[in-house]
Amino acid sequence: MSELNSQKGYLYARFTDTACNFGNDIIELATRSLLASYRIPSPTSEFDSFAPETPKGEYDFVLVPGCTMITAGQNPGLNNINTLGCPVYC
């Protein structure tokens, strides 16, 4: 991922802000630990995937760490993620 050293940075989708789900907490902890162990820079911006809106901005890519899917469509913040015009990595 050469995008990690770019000017725009990356957007990180969180799954733990407004939902209480221990599976998501484990995924979040593991993802952040892995990124730190490889000295991956912190995201430029983060957003709650359960929020109704997809954030606006220019990013090199979006990192979606994954979540436990209990209800289809539960993450409306991801519905329009493709409008950012950058790669999305899950």
Secondary structure as UniProt FT lines:
FT   HELIX           2..5
FT   STRAND          10..14
FT   HELIX           22..37
FT   TURN            38..39
FT   STRAND          45..48
FT   TURN            49..50
FT   STRAND          61..63
FT   TURN            72..73
FT   HELIX           76..78
FT   TURN            79..80
FT   HELIX           81..84
FT   STRAND          88..89
//
